[in-house]
């Protein structure tokens, strides 16, 4: 199955490597025509403002929005979660192009700077045991979810770190860095 990995900026190579291990055929997506042949798209972690501006520059925003959640399953990790969110807090007006397709509100860099990045074990009931190693790098936090959104994982303090709305999935952490392919397998089933 061809699975798109948005390859404009960020850790797209790490996602592609996990997909290869699972027997999927990753396709690096940089232009609208490359999007046409995929049923799934991963928007990786990286710098959300840069990715958003590149999506705009390469005329990718509208083609992704048009298919989002319908005939295109999308998973946003970290910066990708910011790009999928309907509302993004702590952004200068006009400074963050987004897809705005998932009914969530996120706060950028919610845990602090790069120095405040951390790892923790995350229980994710739908993935079973053992808990997943969550790698949080300048991570956003999901502050609010709409009625159609299912919360999949929280930190011990209750902060939402994974959610799903139909065929849209977000994680504010980086499963591709955890040597655990369960979230990737879950996404491929959407």
VMD Tcl script that builds the backbone (N, CA, C; Angstrom):
set m [mol new atoms 570]
animate dup $m
set s [atomselect $m all]
$s set {name element resname resid chain x y z} {
  {N N UNK 1 A 0.848 -1.180 0.000}
  {CA C UNK 1 A 0.000 0.000 0.000}
  {C C UNK 1 A 0.888 1.236 0.000}
  {N N UNK 2 A 0.723 2.154 -0.966}
  {CA C UNK 2 A 1.522 3.375 -0.930}
  {C C UNK 2 A 1.032 4.308 0.176}
  {N N UNK 3 A 1.934 4.686 1.046}
  {CA C UNK 3 A 1.629 5.570 2.164}
  {C C UNK 3 A 2.476 6.822 1.998}
  {N N UNK 4 A 1.815 7.980 1.948}
  {CA C UNK 4 A 2.540 9.225 1.781}
  {C C UNK 4 A 3.145 9.707 3.076}
  {N N UNK 5 A 4.340 10.248 2.977}
  {CA C UNK 5 A 4.989 10.925 4.101}
  {C C UNK 5 A 5.348 12.313 3.581}
  {N N UNK 6 A 4.747 13.341 4.167}
  {CA C UNK 6 A 5.034 14.702 3.740}
  {C C UNK 6 A 6.522 14.969 3.959}
  {N N UNK 7 A 7.226 15.286 2.900}
  {CA C UNK 7 A 8.688 15.363 2.950}
  {C C UNK 7 A 9.187 16.765 2.643}
  {N N UNK 8 A 8.546 17.766 3.226}
  {CA C UNK 8 A 8.968 19.152 3.017}
  {C C UNK 8 A 10.003 19.589 4.038}
  {N N UNK 9 A 9.902 19.071 5.259}
  {CA C UNK 9 A 10.811 19.429 6.347}
  {C C UNK 9 A 10.483 18.496 7.511}
  {N N UNK 10 A 11.425 18.287 8.400}
  {CA C UNK 10 A 11.143 17.480 9.584}
  {C C UNK 10 A 11.654 16.051 9.457}
  {N N UNK 11 A 11.156 15.183 10.335}
  {CA C UNK 11 A 11.698 13.820 10.437}
  {C C UNK 11 A 10.926 12.804 9.585}
  {N N UNK 12 A 10.728 13.139 8.316}
  {CA C UNK 12 A 10.001 12.247 7.419}
  {C C UNK 12 A 10.756 10.956 7.148}
  {N N UNK 13 A 12.092 10.990 7.154}
  {CA C UNK 13 A 12.875 9.769 6.887}
  {C C UNK 13 A 12.637 8.712 7.967}
  {N N UNK 14 A 12.509 9.146 9.211}
  {CA C UNK 14 A 12.276 8.195 10.305}
  {C C UNK 14 A 10.928 7.489 10.137}
  {N N UNK 15 A 9.897 8.231 9.735}
  {CA C UNK 15 A 8.601 7.606 9.482}
  {C C UNK 15 A 8.699 6.622 8.316}
  {N N UNK 16 A 9.387 7.019 7.246}
  {CA C UNK 16 A 9.537 6.143 6.077}
  {C C UNK 16 A 10.240 4.845 6.459}
  {N N UNK 17 A 11.226 4.922 7.345}
  {CA C UNK 17 A 11.947 3.718 7.771}
  {C C UNK 17 A 11.016 2.756 8.510}
  {N N UNK 18 A 10.156 3.282 9.389}
  {CA C UNK 18 A 9.209 2.419 10.106}
  {C C UNK 18 A 8.234 1.797 9.111}
  {N N UNK 19 A 7.749 2.578 8.162}
  {CA C UNK 19 A 6.821 2.047 7.156}
  {C C UNK 19 A 7.466 0.935 6.346}
  {N N UNK 20 A 8.734 1.095 5.967}
  {CA C UNK 20 A 9.464 0.036 5.258}
  {C C UNK 20 A 9.489 -1.241 6.086}
  {N N UNK 21 A 9.797 -1.107 7.375}
  {CA C UNK 21 A 9.850 -2.278 8.262}
  {C C UNK 21 A 8.516 -3.004 8.324}
  {N N UNK 22 A 7.419 -2.251 8.177}
  {CA C UNK 22 A 6.086 -2.844 8.234}
  {C C UNK 22 A 5.635 -3.405 6.878}
  {N N UNK 23 A 6.461 -3.248 5.861}
  {CA C UNK 23 A 6.110 -3.755 4.544}
  {C C UNK 23 A 5.269 -2.803 3.719}
  {N N UNK 24 A 5.065 -1.588 4.202}
  {CA C UNK 24 A 4.332 -0.582 3.432}
  {C C UNK 24 A 5.300 0.084 2.456}
  {N N UNK 25 A 4.743 0.751 1.464}
  {CA C UNK 25 A 5.559 1.431 0.463}
  {C C UNK 25 A 5.464 2.941 0.677}
  {N N UNK 26 A 6.422 3.538 1.412}
  {CA C UNK 26 A 6.352 4.980 1.647}
  {C C UNK 26 A 6.654 5.774 0.379}
  {N N UNK 27 A 5.890 6.840 0.200}
  {CA C UNK 27 A 6.073 7.757 -0.918}
  {C C UNK 27 A 6.346 9.136 -0.325}
  {N N UNK 28 A 7.474 9.726 -0.673}
  {CA C UNK 28 A 7.768 11.079 -0.203}
  {C C UNK 28 A 6.908 12.058 -0.992}
  {N N UNK 29 A 6.066 12.800 -0.276}
  {CA C UNK 29 A 5.129 13.726 -0.902}
  {C C UNK 29 A 5.644 15.152 -0.729}
  {N N UNK 30 A 5.881 15.805 -1.874}
  {CA C UNK 30 A 6.325 17.200 -1.873}
  {C C UNK 30 A 5.443 18.088 -2.747}
  {N N UNK 31 A 4.692 17.452 -3.651}
  {CA C UNK 31 A 3.867 18.186 -4.612}
  {C C UNK 31 A 2.474 17.568 -4.679}
  {N N UNK 32 A 1.471 18.341 -5.096}
  {CA C UNK 32 A 0.099 17.815 -5.163}
  {C C UNK 32 A -0.029 16.535 -5.980}
  {N N UNK 33 A 0.696 16.420 -7.094}
  {CA C UNK 33 A 0.570 15.210 -7.924}
  {C C UNK 33 A 1.031 13.953 -7.184}
  {N N UNK 34 A 1.960 14.091 -6.235}
  {CA C UNK 34 A 2.426 12.939 -5.466}
  {C C UNK 34 A 1.395 12.511 -4.429}
  {N N UNK 35 A 0.525 13.425 -4.053}
  {CA C UNK 35 A -0.527 13.138 -3.084}
  {C C UNK 35 A -1.613 12.254 -3.702}
  {N N UNK 36 A -1.800 12.370 -5.000}
  {CA C UNK 36 A -2.908 11.699 -5.681}
  {C C UNK 36 A -2.884 10.184 -5.525}
  {N N UNK 37 A -1.720 9.573 -5.435}
  {CA C UNK 37 A -1.633 8.119 -5.405}
  {C C UNK 37 A -1.615 7.489 -4.031}
  {N N UNK 38 A -1.860 8.253 -2.965}
  {CA C UNK 38 A -1.775 7.683 -1.617}
  {C C UNK 38 A -3.126 7.737 -0.915}
  {N N UNK 39 A -3.350 6.758 -0.044}
  {CA C UNK 39 A -4.583 6.721 0.754}
  {C C UNK 39 A -4.339 7.170 2.188}
  {N N UNK 40 A -3.069 7.247 2.587}
  {CA C UNK 40 A -2.659 7.653 3.924}
  {C C UNK 40 A -1.533 8.675 3.789}
  {N N UNK 41 A -1.506 9.653 4.702}
  {CA C UNK 41 A -0.460 10.663 4.696}
  {C C UNK 41 A -0.010 10.935 6.120}
  {N N UNK 42 A 1.290 10.857 6.351}
  {CA C UNK 42 A 1.878 11.226 7.636}
  {C C UNK 42 A 2.490 12.616 7.494}
  {N N UNK 43 A 2.114 13.508 8.399}
  {CA C UNK 43 A 2.726 14.835 8.472}
  {C C UNK 43 A 3.659 14.782 9.678}
  {N N UNK 44 A 4.960 14.803 9.445}
  {CA C UNK 44 A 5.919 14.540 10.522}
  {C C UNK 44 A 6.140 15.726 11.448}
  {N N UNK 45 A 6.886 15.445 12.492}
  {CA C UNK 45 A 7.361 16.501 13.370}
  {C C UNK 45 A 8.420 17.306 12.645}
  {N N UNK 46 A 8.627 18.497 13.123}
  {CA C UNK 46 A 9.588 19.425 12.537}
  {C C UNK 46 A 9.238 20.810 13.046}
  {N N UNK 47 A 9.298 21.797 12.187}
  {CA C UNK 47 A 8.963 23.173 12.549}
  {C C UNK 47 A 7.637 23.503 11.871}
  {N N UNK 48 A 6.583 23.620 12.661}
  {CA C UNK 48 A 5.233 23.739 12.097}
  {C C UNK 48 A 5.051 24.974 11.215}
  {N N UNK 49 A 5.654 26.104 11.578}
  {CA C UNK 49 A 5.518 27.302 10.753}
  {C C UNK 49 A 6.178 27.083 9.396}
  {N N UNK 50 A 7.349 26.494 9.398}
  {CA C UNK 50 A 8.055 26.222 8.139}
  {C C UNK 50 A 7.270 25.246 7.281}
  {N N UNK 51 A 6.797 24.154 7.863}
  {CA C UNK 51 A 6.029 23.176 7.092}
  {C C UNK 51 A 4.764 23.827 6.534}
  {N N UNK 52 A 4.071 24.608 7.355}
  {CA C UNK 52 A 2.861 25.283 6.901}
  {C C UNK 52 A 3.127 26.225 5.741}
  {N N UNK 53 A 4.196 26.988 5.830}
  {CA C UNK 53 A 4.528 27.917 4.740}
  {C C UNK 53 A 4.909 27.166 3.467}
  {N N UNK 54 A 5.610 26.042 3.612}
  {CA C UNK 54 A 5.958 25.241 2.435}
  {C C UNK 54 A 4.719 24.583 1.830}
  {N N UNK 55 A 3.793 24.135 2.671}
  {CA C UNK 55 A 2.523 23.600 2.156}
  {C C UNK 55 A 1.807 24.660 1.322}
  {N N UNK 56 A 1.826 25.886 1.798}
  {CA C UNK 56 A 1.203 26.984 1.068}
  {C C UNK 56 A 1.957 27.270 -0.233}
  {N N UNK 57 A 3.257 27.384 -0.144}
  {CA C UNK 57 A 4.081 27.706 -1.320}
  {C C UNK 57 A 3.940 26.653 -2.426}
  {N N UNK 58 A 3.899 25.369 -2.043}
  {CA C UNK 58 A 3.801 24.291 -3.035}
  {C C UNK 58 A 2.351 23.904 -3.349}
  {N N UNK 59 A 1.420 24.778 -2.929}
  {CA C UNK 59 A -0.008 24.610 -3.215}
  {C C UNK 59 A -0.540 23.242 -2.784}
  {N N UNK 60 A -0.163 22.854 -1.561}
  {CA C UNK 60 A -0.583 21.569 -1.005}
  {C C UNK 60 A -1.740 21.703 -0.019}
  {N N UNK 61 A -1.990 22.902 0.522}
  {CA C UNK 61 A -3.016 23.058 1.556}
  {C C UNK 61 A -4.389 22.604 1.070}
  {N N UNK 62 A -4.836 23.128 -0.044}
  {CA C UNK 62 A -6.189 22.801 -0.519}
  {C C UNK 62 A -6.338 21.340 -0.937}
  {N N UNK 63 A -5.382 20.750 -1.679}
  {CA C UNK 63 A -5.539 19.335 -2.020}
  {C C UNK 63 A -5.615 18.423 -0.788}
  {N N UNK 64 A -4.850 18.739 0.259}
  {CA C UNK 64 A -4.912 17.922 1.476}
  {C C UNK 64 A -6.239 18.159 2.185}
  {N N UNK 65 A -6.643 19.415 2.329}
  {CA C UNK 65 A -7.934 19.720 2.978}
  {C C UNK 65 A -9.089 19.018 2.281}
  {N N UNK 66 A -9.085 19.014 0.958}
  {CA C UNK 66 A -10.189 18.435 0.189}
  {C C UNK 66 A -10.349 16.939 0.445}
  {N N UNK 67 A -9.267 16.253 0.732}
  {CA C UNK 67 A -9.305 14.794 0.922}
  {C C UNK 67 A -9.263 14.381 2.392}
  {N N UNK 68 A -8.914 15.293 3.279}
  {CA C UNK 68 A -8.676 14.976 4.694}
  {C C UNK 68 A -9.853 14.261 5.338}
  {N N UNK 69 A -9.578 13.066 5.841}
  {CA C UNK 69 A -10.580 12.309 6.577}
  {C C UNK 69 A -11.587 11.597 5.700}
  {N N UNK 70 A -11.615 11.903 4.411}
  {CA C UNK 70 A -12.550 11.251 3.487}
  {C C UNK 70 A -11.834 10.072 2.839}
  {N N UNK 71 A -11.155 10.339 1.725}
  {CA C UNK 71 A -10.413 9.262 1.076}
  {C C UNK 71 A -8.920 9.340 1.407}
  {N N UNK 72 A -8.574 10.148 2.399}
  {CA C UNK 72 A -7.191 10.269 2.838}
  {C C UNK 72 A -7.135 10.265 4.366}
  {N N UNK 73 A -6.557 9.209 4.915}
  {CA C UNK 73 A -6.284 9.173 6.359}
  {C C UNK 73 A -5.022 9.999 6.588}
  {N N UNK 74 A -5.028 10.833 7.629}
  {CA C UNK 74 A -3.870 11.679 7.908}
  {C C UNK 74 A -3.475 11.520 9.375}
  {N N UNK 75 A -2.172 11.396 9.594}
  {CA C UNK 75 A -1.613 11.339 10.941}
  {C C UNK 75 A -0.591 12.460 11.074}
  {N N UNK 76 A -0.797 13.334 12.038}
  {CA C UNK 76 A 0.146 14.398 12.325}
  {C C UNK 76 A 0.872 14.125 13.620}
  {N N UNK 77 A 2.210 14.085 13.573}
  {CA C UNK 77 A 3.003 13.917 14.786}
  {C C UNK 77 A 3.643 15.252 15.133}
  {N N UNK 78 A 3.497 15.679 16.370}
  {CA C UNK 78 A 4.102 16.903 16.894}
  {C C UNK 78 A 3.742 18.099 16.026}
  {N N UNK 79 A 4.620 18.587 15.171}
  {CA C UNK 79 A 4.289 19.719 14.293}
  {C C UNK 79 A 3.099 19.374 13.405}
  {N N UNK 80 A 3.002 18.115 12.992}
  {CA C UNK 80 A 1.864 17.678 12.181}
  {C C UNK 80 A 0.551 17.828 12.918}
  {N N UNK 81 A 0.562 17.614 14.236}
  {CA C UNK 81 A -0.650 17.809 15.041}
  {C C UNK 81 A -1.059 19.276 15.034}
  {N N UNK 82 A -0.081 20.157 15.089}
  {CA C UNK 82 A -0.363 21.598 15.038}
  {C C UNK 82 A -1.005 21.941 13.699}
  {N N UNK 83 A -0.477 21.394 12.630}
  {CA C UNK 83 A -0.985 21.698 11.294}
  {C C UNK 83 A -2.398 21.172 11.062}
  {N N UNK 84 A -2.772 20.077 11.719}
  {CA C UNK 84 A -4.119 19.525 11.553}
  {C C UNK 84 A -5.148 20.246 12.416}
  {N N UNK 85 A -4.718 20.906 13.482}
  {CA C UNK 85 A -5.630 21.516 14.464}
  {C C UNK 85 A -6.464 22.644 13.877}
  {N N UNK 86 A -7.724 22.685 14.289}
  {CA C UNK 86 A -8.608 23.777 13.867}
  {C C UNK 86 A -8.168 25.095 14.488}
  {N N UNK 87 A -7.650 25.047 15.722}
  {CA C UNK 87 A -7.192 26.275 16.389}
  {C C UNK 87 A -5.824 26.035 17.001}
  {N N UNK 88 A -4.925 27.007 16.797}
  {CA C UNK 88 A -3.572 26.942 17.347}
  {C C UNK 88 A -3.365 28.166 18.224}
  {N N UNK 89 A -3.002 27.930 19.484}
  {CA C UNK 89 A -2.757 29.015 20.435}
  {C C UNK 89 A -1.295 29.429 20.381}
  {N N UNK 90 A -1.020 30.636 20.836}
  {CA C UNK 90 A 0.349 31.167 20.911}
  {C C UNK 90 A 0.986 31.340 19.544}
  {N N UNK 91 A 0.209 31.815 18.588}
  {CA C UNK 91 A 0.731 32.073 17.250}
  {C C UNK 91 A 0.416 33.518 16.903}
  {N N UNK 92 A 1.382 34.194 16.317}
  {CA C UNK 92 A 1.130 35.550 15.834}
  {C C UNK 92 A 0.143 35.483 14.687}
  {N N UNK 93 A -0.755 36.425 14.637}
  {CA C UNK 93 A -1.785 36.443 13.597}
  {C C UNK 93 A -1.151 36.363 12.204}
  {N N UNK 94 A -1.635 35.411 11.406}
  {CA C UNK 94 A -1.141 35.236 10.049}
  {C C UNK 94 A 0.196 34.535 9.951}
  {N N UNK 95 A 0.758 34.113 11.095}
  {CA C UNK 95 A 2.089 33.522 11.073}
  {C C UNK 95 A 2.133 32.021 10.969}
  {N N UNK 96 A 0.987 31.346 10.958}
  {CA C UNK 96 A 0.985 29.891 10.982}
  {C C UNK 96 A -0.049 29.346 9.998}
  {N N UNK 97 A 0.323 29.100 8.731}
  {CA C UNK 97 A -0.631 28.441 7.844}
  {C C UNK 97 A -0.907 27.023 8.369}
  {N N UNK 98 A -2.178 26.650 8.419}
  {CA C UNK 98 A -2.534 25.313 8.886}
  {C C UNK 98 A -3.578 24.703 7.966}
  {N N UNK 99 A -3.784 23.409 8.132}
  {CA C UNK 99 A -4.828 22.706 7.394}
  {C C UNK 99 A -6.184 22.902 8.064}
  {N N UNK 100 A -6.199 23.000 9.411}
  {CA C UNK 100 A -7.414 23.273 10.194}
  {C C UNK 100 A -8.545 22.291 9.877}
  {N N UNK 101 A -8.233 20.983 9.900}
  {CA C UNK 101 A -9.231 19.975 9.546}
  {C C UNK 101 A -9.708 19.123 10.724}
  {N N UNK 102 A -9.042 19.205 11.857}
  {CA C UNK 102 A -9.407 18.383 13.013}
  {C C UNK 102 A -9.890 19.290 14.142}
  {N N UNK 103 A -10.967 18.894 14.791}
  {CA C UNK 103 A -11.606 19.727 15.810}
  {C C UNK 103 A -10.870 19.642 17.147}
  {N N UNK 104 A -9.652 20.169 17.136}
  {CA C UNK 104 A -8.838 20.241 18.350}
  {C C UNK 104 A -8.210 21.627 18.436}
  {N N UNK 105 A -7.872 22.010 19.666}
  {CA C UNK 105 A -7.119 23.234 19.922}
  {C C UNK 105 A -5.792 22.808 20.527}
  {N N UNK 106 A -4.700 23.290 19.947}
  {CA C UNK 106 A -3.376 22.941 20.459}
  {C C UNK 106 A -2.610 24.196 20.860}
  {N N UNK 107 A -1.705 23.993 21.809}
  {CA C UNK 107 A -0.781 25.055 22.230}
  {C C UNK 107 A 0.617 24.627 21.809}
  {N N UNK 108 A 1.256 25.467 21.005}
  {CA C UNK 108 A 2.620 25.169 20.551}
  {C C UNK 108 A 3.599 25.215 21.729}
  {N N UNK 109 A 4.640 24.406 21.652}
  {CA C UNK 109 A 5.727 24.402 22.648}
  {C C UNK 109 A 5.183 24.459 24.077}
  {N N UNK 110 A 4.183 23.664 24.354}
  {CA C UNK 110 A 3.473 23.731 25.639}
  {C C UNK 110 A 4.333 23.368 26.845}
  {N N UNK 111 A 5.394 22.617 26.618}
  {CA C UNK 111 A 6.215 22.160 27.742}
  {C C UNK 111 A 7.511 22.946 27.871}
  {N N UNK 112 A 7.712 23.939 26.993}
  {CA C UNK 112 A 8.909 24.760 27.090}
  {C C UNK 112 A 9.808 24.621 25.875}
  {N N UNK 113 A 11.049 24.959 26.065}
  {CA C UNK 113 A 12.029 25.003 24.978}
  {C C UNK 113 A 12.585 23.611 24.680}
  {N N UNK 114 A 13.535 23.572 23.765}
  {CA C UNK 114 A 14.215 22.316 23.405}
  {C C UNK 114 A 14.815 21.646 24.641}
  {N N UNK 115 A 15.323 22.444 25.567}
  {CA C UNK 115 A 15.930 21.898 26.785}
  {C C UNK 115 A 14.912 21.200 27.684}
  {N N UNK 116 A 13.627 21.529 27.507}
  {CA C UNK 116 A 12.572 20.927 28.317}
  {C C UNK 116 A 11.969 19.684 27.672}
  {N N UNK 117 A 12.543 19.220 26.573}
  {CA C UNK 117 A 12.073 17.996 25.931}
  {C C UNK 117 A 12.245 16.834 26.906}
  {N N UNK 118 A 11.388 15.802 26.746}
  {CA C UNK 118 A 11.419 14.693 27.705}
  {C C UNK 118 A 10.877 13.422 27.082}
  {N N UNK 119 A 11.086 12.317 27.794}
  {CA C UNK 119 A 10.524 11.023 27.425}
  {C C UNK 119 A 9.757 10.489 28.621}
  {N N UNK 120 A 8.689 9.748 28.329}
  {CA C UNK 120 A 7.902 9.132 29.397}
  {C C UNK 120 A 7.193 7.910 28.836}
  {N N UNK 121 A 6.805 7.007 29.719}
  {CA C UNK 121 A 6.023 5.842 29.300}
  {C C UNK 121 A 4.550 6.234 29.256}
  {N N UNK 122 A 3.901 5.941 28.128}
  {CA C UNK 122 A 2.507 6.313 27.917}
  {C C UNK 122 A 1.625 5.079 27.808}
  {N N UNK 123 A 0.701 4.906 28.734}
  {CA C UNK 123 A -0.281 3.847 28.529}
  {C C UNK 123 A -1.257 4.280 27.426}
  {N N UNK 124 A -1.395 3.453 26.405}
  {CA C UNK 124 A -2.353 3.712 25.332}
  {C C UNK 124 A -3.202 2.451 25.216}
  {N N UNK 125 A -4.351 2.426 25.906}
  {CA C UNK 125 A -5.145 1.199 26.000}
  {C C UNK 125 A -5.416 0.506 24.672}
  {N N UNK 126 A -5.709 1.235 23.610}
  {CA C UNK 126 A -6.043 0.563 22.350}
  {C C UNK 126 A -4.841 -0.133 21.721}
  {N N UNK 127 A -3.620 0.193 22.174}
  {CA C UNK 127 A -2.419 -0.473 21.669}
  {C C UNK 127 A -1.979 -1.619 22.568}
  {N N UNK 128 A -2.618 -1.773 23.715}
  {CA C UNK 128 A -2.251 -2.847 24.636}
  {C C UNK 128 A -0.979 -2.550 25.405}
  {N N UNK 129 A -0.475 -3.580 26.047}
  {CA C UNK 129 A 0.753 -3.465 26.852}
  {C C UNK 129 A 1.955 -3.819 25.999}
  {N N UNK 130 A 3.122 -3.367 26.341}
  {CA C UNK 130 A 3.483 -2.459 27.423}
  {C C UNK 130 A 3.196 -1.007 27.014}
  {N N UNK 131 A 3.333 -0.065 27.964}
  {CA C UNK 131 A 3.176 1.342 27.610}
  {C C UNK 131 A 4.182 1.729 26.525}
  {N N UNK 132 A 3.817 2.698 25.735}
  {CA C UNK 132 A 4.656 3.188 24.653}
  {C C UNK 132 A 5.619 4.241 25.187}
  {N N UNK 133 A 6.844 4.234 24.680}
  {CA C UNK 133 A 7.795 5.282 25.056}
  {C C UNK 133 A 7.440 6.541 24.266}
  {N N UNK 134 A 7.035 7.592 24.968}
  {CA C UNK 134 A 6.684 8.852 24.328}
  {C C UNK 134 A 7.872 9.793 24.333}
  {N N UNK 135 A 8.263 10.250 23.150}
  {CA C UNK 135 A 9.370 11.181 23.000}
  {C C UNK 135 A 8.765 12.544 22.661}
  {N N UNK 136 A 8.918 13.497 23.569}
  {CA C UNK 136 A 8.330 14.833 23.431}
  {C C UNK 136 A 9.450 15.844 23.201}
  {N N UNK 137 A 9.476 16.440 21.999}
  {CA C UNK 137 A 10.514 17.402 21.631}
  {C C UNK 137 A 9.829 18.725 21.288}
  {N N UNK 138 A 9.981 19.722 22.154}
  {CA C UNK 138 A 9.279 21.015 21.978}
  {C C UNK 138 A 7.825 20.761 21.606}
  {N N UNK 139 A 7.207 19.894 22.331}
  {CA C UNK 139 A 5.906 19.351 21.943}
  {C C UNK 139 A 4.741 20.303 22.186}
  {N N UNK 140 A 3.735 20.190 21.310}
  {CA C UNK 140 A 2.484 20.897 21.572}
  {C C UNK 140 A 1.643 20.101 22.567}
  {N N UNK 141 A 0.606 20.727 23.055}
  {CA C UNK 141 A -0.348 20.049 23.937}
  {C C UNK 141 A -1.744 20.271 23.357}
  {N N UNK 142 A -2.540 19.225 23.379}
  {CA C UNK 142 A -3.927 19.344 22.938}
  {C C UNK 142 A -4.723 19.854 24.125}
  {N N UNK 143 A -5.253 21.058 24.016}
  {CA C UNK 143 A -5.948 21.683 25.140}
  {C C UNK 143 A -7.449 21.451 25.121}
  {N N UNK 144 A -8.017 21.334 23.931}
  {CA C UNK 144 A -9.464 21.102 23.833}
  {C C UNK 144 A -9.734 20.177 22.657}
  {N N UNK 145 A -10.775 19.340 22.809}
  {CA C UNK 145 A -11.195 18.468 21.720}
  {C C UNK 145 A -12.692 18.640 21.497}
  {N N UNK 146 A -13.111 18.521 20.245}
  {CA C UNK 146 A -14.520 18.609 19.904}
  {C C UNK 146 A -15.255 17.319 20.210}
  {N N UNK 147 A -16.580 17.338 20.025}
  {CA C UNK 147 A -17.429 16.185 20.353}
  {C C UNK 147 A -17.087 14.944 19.544}
  {N N UNK 148 A -16.595 15.119 18.330}
  {CA C UNK 148 A -16.308 13.991 17.442}
  {C C UNK 148 A -14.916 13.392 17.680}
  {N N UNK 149 A -14.142 13.989 18.569}
  {CA C UNK 149 A -12.754 13.592 18.772}
  {C C UNK 149 A -12.649 12.617 19.947}
  {N N UNK 150 A -11.952 11.514 19.717}
  {CA C UNK 150 A -11.705 10.508 20.751}
  {C C UNK 150 A -10.296 10.704 21.301}
  {N N UNK 151 A -10.176 10.871 22.612}
  {CA C UNK 151 A -8.868 10.987 23.252}
  {C C UNK 151 A -8.297 9.582 23.397}
  {N N UNK 152 A -7.066 9.383 22.910}
  {CA C UNK 152 A -6.428 8.063 22.930}
  {C C UNK 152 A -5.375 7.922 24.026}
  {N N UNK 153 A -4.750 9.032 24.426}
  {CA C UNK 153 A -3.704 8.948 25.447}
  {C C UNK 153 A -3.550 10.288 26.152}
  {N N UNK 154 A -3.183 10.174 27.428}
  {CA C UNK 154 A -2.928 11.348 28.272}
  {C C UNK 154 A -1.656 11.110 29.090}
  {N N UNK 155 A -1.024 12.212 29.457}
  {CA C UNK 155 A 0.058 12.147 30.434}
  {C C UNK 155 A -0.552 11.941 31.813}
  {N N UNK 156 A 0.280 11.667 32.800}
  {CA C UNK 156 A -0.212 11.463 34.172}
  {C C UNK 156 A -0.974 12.674 34.692}
  {N N UNK 157 A -0.598 13.892 34.248}
  {CA C UNK 157 A -1.277 15.099 34.717}
  {C C UNK 157 A -2.593 15.371 33.978}
  {N N UNK 158 A -2.959 14.483 33.054}
  {CA C UNK 158 A -4.207 14.626 32.318}
  {C C UNK 158 A -4.078 15.281 30.955}
  {N N UNK 159 A -2.914 15.792 30.630}
  {CA C UNK 159 A -2.707 16.446 29.338}
  {C C UNK 159 A -2.930 15.459 28.199}
  {N N UNK 160 A -3.700 15.869 27.199}
  {CA C UNK 160 A -4.009 15.016 26.048}
  {C C UNK 160 A -2.815 15.006 25.096}
  {N N UNK 161 A -2.365 13.803 24.719}
  {CA C UNK 161 A -1.193 13.686 23.849}
  {C C UNK 161 A -1.461 12.851 22.594}
  {N N UNK 162 A -2.640 12.261 22.478}
  {CA C UNK 162 A -3.014 11.526 21.267}
  {C C UNK 162 A -4.531 11.552 21.143}
  {N N UNK 163 A -5.003 11.738 19.905}
  {CA C UNK 163 A -6.442 11.806 19.678}
  {C C UNK 163 A -6.744 11.393 18.239}
  {N N UNK 164 A -8.015 11.034 18.035}
  {CA C UNK 164 A -8.462 10.594 16.710}
  {C C UNK 164 A -9.840 11.181 16.416}
  {N N UNK 165 A -10.027 11.595 15.184}
  {CA C UNK 165 A -11.332 12.034 14.701}
  {C C UNK 165 A -11.538 11.352 13.350}
  {N N UNK 166 A -12.296 10.270 13.342}
  {CA C UNK 166 A -12.484 9.513 12.111}
  {C C UNK 166 A -11.168 8.992 11.592}
  {N N UNK 167 A -10.785 9.423 10.385}
  {CA C UNK 167 A -9.530 8.973 9.762}
  {C C UNK 167 A -8.391 9.966 9.988}
  {N N UNK 168 A -8.566 10.864 10.966}
  {CA C UNK 168 A -7.522 11.814 11.328}
  {C C UNK 168 A -6.957 11.427 12.689}
  {N N UNK 169 A -5.642 11.364 12.789}
  {CA C UNK 169 A -4.952 10.955 14.007}
  {C C UNK 169 A -3.880 11.984 14.323}
  {N N UNK 170 A -3.739 12.327 15.604}
  {CA C UNK 170 A -2.634 13.196 16.029}
  {C C UNK 170 A -1.956 12.613 17.253}
  {N N UNK 171 A -0.638 12.791 17.285}
  {CA C UNK 171 A 0.153 12.499 18.479}
  {C C UNK 171 A 1.069 13.701 18.680}
  {N N UNK 172 A 1.166 14.167 19.914}
  {CA C UNK 172 A 2.035 15.318 20.170}
  {C C UNK 172 A 3.466 14.870 20.459}
  {N N UNK 173 A 3.674 13.577 20.436}
  {CA C UNK 173 A 4.993 12.986 20.645}
  {C C UNK 173 A 5.447 12.325 19.337}
  {N N UNK 174 A 6.610 11.687 19.370}
  {CA C UNK 174 A 7.245 11.123 18.175}
  {C C UNK 174 A 7.347 9.595 18.266}
  {N N UNK 175 A 6.317 8.853 17.866}
  {CA C UNK 175 A 6.420 7.382 17.882}
  {C C UNK 175 A 7.508 6.844 16.958}
  {N N UNK 176 A 7.842 7.572 15.906}
  {CA C UNK 176 A 8.867 7.113 14.963}
  {C C UNK 176 A 10.251 7.067 15.583}
  {N N UNK 177 A 10.428 7.695 16.752}
  {CA C UNK 177 A 11.723 7.692 17.445}
  {C C UNK 177 A 11.768 6.703 18.594}
  {N N UNK 178 A 10.706 5.922 18.771}
  {CA C UNK 178 A 10.583 5.084 19.965}
  {C C UNK 178 A 10.871 3.604 19.745}
  {N N UNK 179 A 11.276 3.191 18.563}
  {CA C UNK 179 A 11.536 1.777 18.267}
  {C C UNK 179 A 10.330 0.907 18.618}
  {N N UNK 180 A 9.136 1.418 18.329}
  {CA C UNK 180 A 7.883 0.720 18.603}
  {C C UNK 180 A 6.936 1.094 17.467}
  {N N UNK 181 A 6.517 0.120 16.678}
  {CA C UNK 181 A 5.735 0.422 15.482}
  {C C UNK 181 A 4.222 0.348 15.677}
  {N N UNK 182 A 3.746 0.249 16.914}
  {CA C UNK 182 A 2.313 0.044 17.145}
  {C C UNK 182 A 1.451 1.208 16.670}
  {N N UNK 183 A 1.886 2.448 16.816}
  {CA C UNK 183 A 1.075 3.576 16.355}
  {C C UNK 183 A 1.050 3.589 14.824}
  {N N UNK 184 A 2.154 3.281 14.186}
  {CA C UNK 184 A 2.181 3.204 12.727}
  {C C UNK 184 A 1.227 2.113 12.231}
  {N N UNK 185 A 1.252 0.957 12.878}
  {CA C UNK 185 A 0.334 -0.129 12.478}
  {C C UNK 185 A -1.114 0.303 12.665}
  {N N UNK 186 A -1.408 0.966 13.773}
  {CA C UNK 186 A -2.766 1.471 14.021}
  {C C UNK 186 A -3.189 2.443 12.918}
  {N N UNK 187 A -2.297 3.358 12.559}
  {CA C UNK 187 A -2.616 4.338 11.518}
  {C C UNK 187 A -2.901 3.658 10.180}
  {N N UNK 188 A -2.126 2.660 9.829}
  {CA C UNK 188 A -2.330 1.981 8.550}
  {C C UNK 188 A -3.688 1.291 8.472}
  {N N UNK 189 A -4.281 0.992 9.629}
  {CA C UNK 189 A -5.601 0.355 9.645}
  {C C UNK 189 A -6.747 1.350 9.510}
  {N N UNK 190 A -6.464 2.649 9.637}
  {CA C UNK 190 A -7.533 3.661 9.523}
  {C C UNK 190 A -8.044 3.725 8.092}
}
mol reanalyze $m
mol bondsrecalc $m
mol representation Tube
mol addrep $m
